[in-house]
Amino acid sequence: MSATQKPWQMPESEWRDKINRVRAGRHLRPSAWPEDARCAVALSFDCDHESYELGNGGASPGRLAWGEFGRRVGVPRILDILQRHAATASFFMPAVCALIDPSETRRIVDAGHEIGMHGWIHENNSLLDAVTERELMLRSRDVLEQVVGQPPVGFRSANWDLSPTTIEIVAELDLEYDSSMMADEDCYELLLDGQPSNIVEVPVEWLRDDAVYLMFNRQPATRPWLSPDSVFDIFKRELDVAWESGGLFQLVMHPFVIGYRSRIWILDALIEHARSKGSVWFGTHAEVAAWVREQCPA
């Protein structure tokens, strides 16, 4: 049995190397947000679409149709709400989904939103060897640049699963930020092997993800376990405390999860609630990363 199977046998040098491979560095919390806002809101939407099934190795027409719902129904509803509220957001797009319908990707950009990297086919980065992972990330970047007309500046790993080499590749691609990790509620700089990477982390969290509460899966067996009202209450409480503290409220939603008639109101009501506070700035993840980098120089 290996040390991985018996972690208590792992020598100190090994477990220190593991935890220090990628770690949170300096805190990037600005003293002020754009437009003198008290709080920043960074909305994001993972457009997994058909790749949610394909990336898991499946090809069920029913599951593919579920992803297609996100494209046909969810994204248009999301874009309509964002337009009505004049709010910008980030859409993380697997390259395969951009290839399935390039016009959707361009519509998102034309509406003023950001497209970020989200893998090739929603593959699990933590299961890939370094060569394969690098090749897929390069291909993903090139496809999005071709479709959008400009290179993406941010990355989010599928399922938020990273390998020990993921952030190294993000740095190699000269991306400005990652949004896959959870060491803080505000932005921070990522350390790679103890050294500043110049990569801003715009952190995620499972409790700020619609799929955690509303997702349906047969394997593993998960069912929606909270009502939309309860999900809204959690998101609202997170937003309220971010506003009180002058911090960042970051949120992840999925068009094929939030896009239904009984759920889409959560997004609408959350933006209305944020606007009602009167001192909130809506920015893409790229804009948030650029702002904190500028306001918090090394």
C-alpha positions in Angstrom: 0.0 0.0 0.0 1.4 3.4 -1.1 1.8 6.5 1.0 -1.2 7.9 -0.9 -3.3 5.0 0.5 -1.6 5.4 3.9 -1.1 9.2 4.1 0.0 9.0 7.7 3.2 7.3 6.4 4.0 10.3 4.2 7.2 12.0 5.2 7.0 15.7 6.2 8.9 16.8 3.1 6.4 15.2 0.8 3.2 16.6 2.5 4.8 20.0 2.6 5.6 19.9 -1.1 2.0 19.0 -1.8 0.4 21.8 0.2 3.0 24.3 -1.1 2.6 23.5 -4.8 -0.3 26.0 -5.1 -1.2 28.2 -2.2 -2.8 31.5 -1.4 -0.5 34.4 -1.4 -1.1 38.0 -0.6 -4.6 39.3 -0.1 -6.0 41.3 -3.0 -8.8 43.3 -1.3 -8.9 46.9 -2.7 -9.7 49.8 -0.5 -12.3 50.9 -3.0 -14.2 49.5 -6.0 -14.9 51.2 -9.3 -17.6 53.9 -9.3 -16.9 54.3 -5.6 -19.0 51.2 -5.0 -19.0 49.6 -1.6 -19.2 46.0 -2.9 -18.3 44.2 -6.1 -20.6 41.5 -7.7 -19.0 39.0 -10.0 -21.6 36.8 -11.6 -20.5 33.8 -13.6 -22.2 31.1 -15.7 -20.6 27.8 -16.6 -21.9 26.9 -20.1 -21.2 23.2 -19.8 -24.2 22.4 -22.1 -23.7 19.1 -24.0 -20.1 18.8 -22.7 -21.4 18.0 -19.2 -22.4 14.6 -20.6 -19.6 14.2 -23.1 -16.9 15.1 -20.7 -18.0 12.3 -18.4 -17.7 9.8 -21.2 -21.5 9.6 -21.8 -23.6 9.9 -24.9 -27.1 9.7 -23.6 -29.5 11.6 -26.0 -31.6 12.6 -22.9 -28.6 14.0 -21.0 -27.3 15.7 -24.1 -30.8 17.3 -24.5 -30.5 18.5 -20.9 -27.3 20.3 -21.8 -29.0 21.6 -24.9 -31.7 23.2 -22.8 -29.0 25.3 -21.3 -28.1 26.6 -24.7 -31.6 27.0 -26.2 -33.4 28.3 -23.1 -31.1 29.0 -20.2 -28.6 31.3 -21.8 -31.2 33.5 -23.6 -33.1 33.9 -20.3 -29.9 34.8 -18.5 -28.9 37.3 -21.2 -32.3 39.0 -21.1 -32.1 39.5 -17.3 -28.5 40.8 -17.4 -29.5 43.2 -20.2 -32.6 44.5 -18.3 -30.4 45.2 -15.2 -27.4 46.5 -17.2 -25.2 43.9 -15.4 -22.1 42.3 -16.9 -21.0 38.8 -16.2 -18.5 36.1 -17.1 -19.4 33.0 -19.1 -17.0 30.0 -18.9 -17.2 28.0 -22.0 -15.7 24.5 -22.9 -14.2 24.8 -26.3 -16.4 22.0 -27.7 -19.5 24.0 -26.7 -18.1 27.0 -28.5 -17.6 24.8 -31.6 -21.1 23.3 -31.4 -22.7 26.8 -31.7 -20.1 29.6 -32.3 -23.0 32.1 -32.7 -24.0 31.6 -29.1 -20.5 32.5 -27.9 -20.4 35.6 -30.1 -23.8 36.7 -28.9 -22.6 36.6 -25.3 -19.6 38.7 -26.2 -21.6 41.1 -28.3 -23.8 41.7 -25.2 -20.8 42.9 -23.3 -19.9 39.8 -21.3 -16.7 37.9 -20.9 -15.9 34.4 -22.2 -13.5 32.4 -20.1 -11.8 29.1 -20.5 -13.5 26.0 -19.1 -11.6 23.1 -20.6 -11.8 21.3 -23.9 -14.8 19.1 -23.3 -15.4 19.7 -19.5 -12.7 17.1 -18.7 -11.5 16.5 -15.2 -8.0 18.1 -15.0 -7.1 16.2 -11.9 -7.2 12.9 -13.9 -4.9 14.1 -16.8 -1.2 13.7 -17.2 0.7 17.0 -17.6 1.2 16.6 -21.4 -2.4 16.0 -22.1 -3.6 18.7 -19.8 -1.3 21.3 -21.4 -2.4 20.2 -24.9 -6.1 20.5 -24.1 -5.7 23.9 -22.5 -3.8 25.2 -25.5 -6.4 23.9 -27.8 -9.2 25.4 -25.7 -7.5 28.8 -25.7 -7.0 28.8 -29.4 -10.6 27.8 -30.2 -12.0 30.5 -28.0 -9.7 33.1 -29.5 -10.8 32.1 -33.0 -14.5 32.2 -32.1 -14.5 35.3 -30.0 -11.8 37.2 -31.9 -9.6 37.8 -28.9 -7.8 35.5 -26.4 -9.4 34.6 -23.1 -7.7 36.0 -20.0 -9.2 33.6 -17.4 -9.6 30.0 -16.6 -11.9 27.8 -14.6 -11.3 24.1 -14.3 -14.3 21.8 -14.9 -15.7 20.6 -11.5 -13.1 22.8 -9.9 -10.7 19.8 -10.1 -7.1 20.8 -10.6 -3.9 18.8 -11.1 -0.6 19.7 -9.6 0.3 21.3 -13.0 -2.9 23.2 -13.8 -1.8 26.5 -12.3 1.7 26.2 -13.9 0.0 25.9 -17.3 -2.3 28.9 -16.5 0.9 30.9 -15.8 2.6 29.6 -19.0 -0.4 30.8 -21.0 0.0 34.2 -19.4 -3.6 34.2 -18.2 -4.5 37.0 -15.8 -6.7 35.0 -13.4 -8.0 31.6 -12.3 -11.4 31.0 -10.8 -11.3 27.4 -9.5 -10.0 27.6 -5.9 -11.4 28.3 -2.4 -8.8 29.7 0.0 -10.6 33.0 0.6 -13.8 34.9 -0.1 -11.9 37.8 -1.6 -9.3 37.8 -4.4 -5.7 36.7 -3.7 -2.5 36.1 -5.6 -1.6 32.4 -6.2 1.7 31.2 -5.1 3.4 28.4 -7.2 6.0 26.5 -5.3 6.1 29.3 -2.8 6.7 32.0 -5.4 4.3 34.7 -6.6 2.7 33.6 -9.9 1.2 36.9 -10.9 -2.1 35.1 -11.2 -5.1 36.5 -9.5 -7.5 34.0 -7.9 -11.2 35.0 -8.2 -12.3 32.3 -5.7 -15.4 30.1 -6.0 -17.2 28.2 -3.3 -19.7 25.3 -3.4 -22.2 27.2 -1.3 -22.2 29.9 -4.0 -23.1 27.4 -6.8 -26.6 26.7 -7.9 -25.8 23.1 -8.9 -25.1 22.1 -5.3 -28.7 22.7 -4.3 -30.6 22.2 -7.5 -28.8 19.5 -9.5 -30.2 16.1 -10.5 -27.9 13.1 -11.2 -28.5 9.4 -11.3 -24.9 8.6 -10.7 -23.8 9.8 -8.3 -27.4 9.9 -6.9 -28.1 13.5 -6.1 -31.5 15.3 -6.1 -32.5 18.9 -5.6 -32.7 19.3 -1.9 -33.5 23.0 -1.4 -36.3 25.1 -2.7 -35.5 28.0 -4.9 -36.5 30.3 -2.1 -34.0 28.7 0.2 -31.2 28.9 -2.4 -32.0 32.6 -2.9 -31.8 33.2 0.8 -28.3 31.7 1.0 -27.1 33.8 -2.0 -28.7 36.9 -0.5 -27.0 36.4 2.8 -23.6 36.0 1.1 -24.2 39.2 -0.8 -25.4 41.1 2.2 -22.3 40.3 4.2 -20.0 41.0 1.2 -21.6 44.4 1.0 -21.3 45.1 4.7 -17.6 44.3 4.7 -16.9 46.0 1.4 -15.8 42.8 -0.2 -16.5 40.6 -3.3 -19.6 38.6 -3.9 -18.8 35.9 -6.5 -21.5 33.5 -7.8 -21.6 30.5 -10.1 -24.7 29.4 -12.0 -25.3 26.9 -14.8 -27.8 27.7 -17.6 -29.1 24.1 -17.6 -29.7 24.4 -13.8 -30.9 27.9 -13.1 -32.6 28.5 -16.5 -35.9 26.9 -15.6 -39.1 29.0 -15.2 -39.3 28.2 -11.4 -35.7 29.1 -10.8 -34.6 31.9 -13.1 -36.2 34.4 -10.8 -33.4 33.8 -8.3 -31.0 35.6 -10.6 -33.4 38.4 -11.3 -34.2 39.0 -7.6 -30.6 38.8 -6.6 -29.6 41.5 -9.0 -32.6 43.6 -7.9 -31.5 43.2 -4.3 -27.9 44.2 -5.1 -29.1 47.3 -7.0 -31.4 48.2 -4.1 -28.3 48.7 -1.9 -27.3 51.6 -4.1 -23.5 51.1 -3.9 -22.7 47.9 -5.9 -20.4 47.5 -8.9 -21.1 44.6 -11.3 -17.9 43.4 -13.1 -16.7 40.5 -15.1 -14.1 38.3 -13.5 -11.5 39.8 -15.9 -12.5 43.3 -14.7 -12.4 42.3 -11.0 -8.9 40.7 -11.5 -7.6 43.7 -13.3 -9.0 46.1 -10.7 -7.5 44.3 -7.7 -4.2 43.9 -9.4 -4.1 47.6 -10.1 -5.2 48.6 -6.6 -3.0 46.2 -4.7 0.4 46.4 -6.3 3.1 44.1 -5.1 
